[in-house]
Amino acid sequence: MLEQDDAQAAYEQVKAAEAQHSGEPEFDYWLGVIALRAGEVSHALIALDRVLIIQPEHAGARMERVAALLQLDQRRAAEQEIERLEALYPPPEAQAAIGRFKAEINQRRQEENAPQHNVSIGVTFGYDSNPQRYQSEISLDPLPPSLRSVVDELIDSGALEPDDPAQLDETTFASRSSVYHRWQANYQGRYPIDDRSRWLMSTTAQTQRYLRDSADEIDLTLVQLAPGYQRELDNGHTMTLQPSLLQGWGGADQDPLLTRWGLTGRYAYTIGSESELAWQASAQHNDFDNAQSDYDAGRLGVTLTTPLNDISLRWQAQLGQEWARGGESNQQRDGGDLNHWQLGVGVDVPIGERQLIRGDIGYRQRDYQDDVNNITTRYESQAREEQIWEARVSWLYQFNRHWLVETSADYEKRNATIDFYDSTRLQTQIGVRYLF
């Protein structure tokens, strides 16, 4: 069947006999060969490893293992296998094959170590059902109930004449849906230092405008700069260190809104034959135009990416702490410091060579450390906790190497112990990007 280029049929037959013959070196060797030819790289590595446990000097199994590791782009592991092969004093034919493997590894390394520059610009049009993240409608009295009757009597008697009578009326907060447009430009650069380390550069500029006047307070412009250093360690481990600076402007007048300094460290390595586990730690310092919103943050997260046939799964978990900082009056945001954690799962489903369906679902829990006692709680002391469900589905289609279209829908449901912070939000958008 292999001679007739029908590796899939051969794989199905040999796989059916695996339970009976697993552990026999000759069978496991041919199972590895056939699985590799059929594109089942993970199964091939498992079978070949069984051979090498019993016969460590089985040169054919090691040769096939090099081919499998190169298919997974695990070059460090492939080079280690080649060193073991060369120690077995292979015959001329095997040495020629080893030479071809080395040439392929060197070619990939040269391609990877060449400077790389990726630039894209794009425009997106979308609809946002609740950019302010308010309830559909909620009215709040600016005065505590104990003062409301007294103030009303003083106004009725003429003893109190506020400059703006409306400032003592109930304030109504309501979601205001709006169409928006967004312009975005990105640059990703990689500058090799040697065959194991490189400098990184990432920059993003984005501006988003809402077309409805009542939503223009959410207009936002962001510029972010994130240089970095990355080094490949032994056995496919990679370490990345990346500081960042972000500046934001908001509102109809685009006044300075936020300055953020950050530092992120990432450590990634291979689990099994194809899965990747990545640990990430980050720290942030956030300065807002409103000092009551200032906070510092620290986060620790882990992501496991697992291929499943042609589908890729992402499992994510993160723990974090935020420390609120006040201004000159030492006033802090409602609820003060907070602890939070989140869980999520994502899936990428390719459709042919040019399309991709991407889905994500996540849950977040935010627990504030201080009780809130102000207009949002109607002046009754109350703990602030929030549970947030998020879901996103996207469809990406790349016409050619330059043009990419993406359409997506996002849903967010926020349940809070303080009614004011309850909200539901739906966003839909379609955008086009040009890739240089």
N, C-alpha and C positions, 0 to 999 in steps of 0.2 A: 504493500500500500504506500509506503514511503517512496519507493522507486516510481510509483505512478502519481506522485505529488498529492496524495490523498491522506495527509497527516491527521485530519480530523477524524476520519473513519478509523484509522489505526489507533488513535488516542481513545476513542470510545471503547474499542475492544480490549485494549490493554488495561484501561481503567476498571473495566468490569471484573478483571481477574486480580485486581490489586489486593483485595481482602484475603485471597487464598495464597498469594505468592509474595506479599510484602515481607521484606527482610531477606530475601534471596538476592545477593548482589547482582547476578546477571540480569534477573528480571527488573530490579530497581534501576539498573543502568539503562536498559532499553525503555523503561517507562519514562525516565528523565529525558532521553533523547527525543522520544515521540512527543511528550508533553511540550518540550521546547519548540519543536517544529510546528506544533498545533497552536502555539501562542499562549499556552498555559504555563507562564514562567514560574509562578509561585509553586505550582505542583511539581514542576521539573526540579526546582531547588530542593524541595522536601525529599523527593526520591533519590536524588544524587547525594544528599547528605546521609541518607541511610546506607548507601554504598560505602561512603568514606568512613563511616563509623566502624564498619567491619573490615574494610580494606583501605587503609589510609593512603596506600601507594597506588591506588587505581588511577592511572594517568588519564584514561579516557573519561572517567567521571569528573576529574578535575578540569579537563579541557572543556567539557560541556558546561561545567559550572562557571568558567570564565565567560563563555558566550552568554549564559543566562544573566550574570551580573552586569555585563555590558548592556544588555537589553534594558535593564533597570537603571542604567547610568550610574552604577555603583563602582566607579573606577578604582577607588582605593582598595576595595575588597578584591576586585579583579586583579590588580597588580600583586596583591599578596598571594593569590592563587597561582599566578604566573611564576612567582619566586619559588613556590613549592614544586611546581612542575619542573622548573629548570634544575632543581636539586635532585630530580629523579633521572637525570641524564637521558632526556627523550631522544628517540631516533630522528633522522633528518626530516621526515615528513611532519612529525610533531613540532620540530623546531621551526619549520617554515610557517606552520599555523600560529605558533607563538609569536613569530615575527609580525604576522598580519595583525594579531591582537594588539601588539605593542604600537604598531603604526596607527591603528585606529584610536588608541588611547591618546597618543601624542597629538593626533589631529584634533580630537575633541578638546584637549587641553589648550591647544593654540587658539581654537575658535573661542573658547570660554575666556581665555586670558587677554583677548583683544579688547580694546575699549568698546563699550556698548552705550548707545544713546537711543532712548525711546521718547518721542515727543508726540503728544496728541492734543488736539483742540476739539471742542464739541459744544453743541447747543442742545438744550433740553426744554421741552414744554410739558407742563403738568398741571394737575388739579389737586388742591389740598383742602380737605373738608374741615380742618380745624388747625390752622397754623399757630394759633395762640394757646392750644391745648387747654381750652376751657370746657366746662360743661356746656350743654346746648344752651342753657340760660340759668343764671343764679343771681339773686339780689342780696346784697349785704348792707347792713346798717353801719355807718361809720362810728356810731355812738354805742356804748354799752347800754343794755336795757335800763340799768339803774339811773342813767343820766338822760335818757331820751325824754321822759315825761317832764323832767325839770327844765331841760333846754326848750322844749316846746312851749312850756308855760312862760318862760322868760321872753321868748320871741313874741308870743301872743300879747304879752303885757307891754311890749315895747322896750323892756329893760335891756334886751340883747338885740343888736342889729349887726349880724355878720356881714363882712364885706361882700361875700358871695353866698347868698342863701342856698344855692344849689350844693355847696360843699357839705351841707348837713343832710342832704337827701340820700335815700338809699341808692347805692351804685349797682348797676346791672352789668354783669359780665356774661358775654355770650360768644359762642364760636362763630367765626365769620369765614365761610368758605371762599376760596379765590383760585383763579388760574394764575400760574406763575411761569416765568422763563428763567433759565439759568445758563450762564456761559462759563466754561471751565477750560483751563489749560494745565497740562501736566508734563513734567520732565522726569525721567528716570535715567540715571547715568551710573556706569560702573567703570572704574579705572584700576586696572590690575597693578599690584605692587610686585608680587612674584607669583609662582604657580599655586600658592595656597592662600594668599590674602589679597584684599582689594579695598579701595575706597569706594563709597557709595554716595550718591547725591539724589535727593528727591525734592522736587518743588511743585507746589500746587497753587494756582490762583483761581478763585471762583467768585462769581457775583450772582445773586438771586434776587429777583424783583417780583412782588405780587401786584397784580393788576387792579385789585379792589382797594379803594382808598382806606377802608377800615383795617386792612391787613398790612399796610405799608410799614407799620411799626416793626414788622418781622423781617423786612428787607435786610439782607445780610451780604457782606463782602468779606472774603477770607484770603489771606496769603500765608502760606506755610513753607518753611525751609527746613530740611532734615538731612544734614550730612551724616555719614556713617562709616564704620569700619567693620569688615567681615573677614573671618579667617576660618579656613577648613582645618579641622583637627583630624586625628586618626580615626579610622573605622567609620567614615562618613559623618562624623559629628561636625557641626557648624556653629560658630559663635558670631553674633552680630551686636554691635553697640552703636546706638543712634540717638544723638541729641536732636532737639527740634525747637523751633521758634514759630509761633503762630500769632498773627495780628488780625483782629476782626473789627469791622465797622458795621453799625446797625442803624435801623430806622430810616425814615424818609430822607433825613439830612445826612445819613451815613456818618454819624458821629463816632469817634473811637468807642469801641464796645468792650474789647477783651484783648489782653496780652497774656500769652501762655508760654511758659518755658517748660520743657520736658526732657526726660532722658529715659530711653527704653533699651533693655538688654534682652536678647533672644538666644536660646540655646536649643538647637534642633538635632535630632539623630533618628536613624532608621530603626524601626521595630519590625522584627520578622524579616520578610524579604522585600516588602513594598510599602508598608505603612510608615508614616513619619510622626514622631512625637515632638512637639515644640513647647518649651517653657518660656514664659515671657514675664518680666518684671518691669514696672514703669513707675516714674515719679513725675508729678506735675505741680507747677506753681501758677495759679490763675489770678490775674488782677482785672477786675471789671471796672467800668466807669462808675457803677454803683458799688461802693465799698462793702455794702451789706451782703453782696453776693460773692465776695472773695473767698477762695478756699484753696488748700493744698490737698493733694491726693496721692495715694500709693496703691498700686494694684499688682496682683500676682495671678497669672492665668496659664492655662494649659490647653493645647489643641492637638487632637489626634486626627490625622488624615488617613483614611483607609480606602484603598481601591477595592471595588467589588465588581468583578468583570469589567465592563466599560464604565461603570458608575463610580464616582468618588464621593465618599462620606466624610463629613467633618464633625467631630465631637468637641465641644468647647465648654470650659468651666472657668470662672473667674471670681476671685475674692478681692474686695477693695475697702479702703477707708478714706474718708474725706474729713479734713479738719477745717472748719469754718473760721474765717478771720474777719474781724470788724474794722471799721474805719476809726476816725478820731473819737467818735462817740462810743466806740467799742460795741456798736450794734451789729449783730450777726444775722444771717439768713434765718428764716423761720425753721426751727428745729435744730439749729446748730450743727454739730458734727454728725456724721452718719456712717454706718456700716452697710455694705451691700454685697450681694453675690448674684451670680447669674449662671444659667445653664443654657446651652443651645445645641442644635444639630442642623447641619446643612447637607445638601446633596447636589451634585452636578451631574446632569444627564446629557451627554453629547448626542446630537442627531446628525449623523453624517459627519463631514469634515468641517462644516462652516456654521453649524448651529449648536446652541447650548441652552438647556433649561436649567436654571439654578433656583433652588428653594432653600429657605432658612426659616426656622422657628425657634423662639427663645423665650425664656422666663427670667425676670429680674425681681429681686426683693431688696427694698431700700428701707432701712430702719434708722430714723433720726434719734439722736441721743437726748434731746431736750424737748419738753412739752411746749406746745404753742398756745399762746393766749393773746389773741388780737382779733382784728376784724374777720379774718378767715375762719375762726372758730367761734364767732359771735361772743368773744370775750369769756369763753369758758376753757380752762386749761385742758388740753387734749394731746395725747401722743400722736406723732406723725409717722405713719408707716405707709408704704406704697408697694403694691404688687402690679407688675407690668408684664403683659403678654404681647409679643411682637411676632409678626409673620411677614415674609417677603417672598415673592416669586418673580423671576425675571426670565426674559427670552432674549438671547443675543444672536445676532446674525451678522456674519462678516462677509460682505460681498466679495472683497478681494483683500490684498494685503494693506490697503489704505483705508477702506471705509467699513465702519462698524455701526450697526443699529442696535439699540437696546431699549426694550420696553419693560416696565415693571409696575408692580402694585405692592404697596406697603400698608399693613394694618397694625394699629397699636391700641390696646385697651389697658387703661390705668385705673386701678381700684385703690382708693386711699381712705385712711381712717378719718381724714378731714374732707368733707364733701367738696370743698372748693377745688381740690386737686383731682377729682374724678374727671376722666375724659376718654373720648373715643376719637380716633383719627384714622383717616383713609387718604392715601396719596396714590395717584396714578400718574405715570409720566412716560414719555417717549423721547428719545434723544438720538442724535447722530454724531459720531466722532470721526475725525480724520487722523489717521495714524501715519506719522512720518517715518 
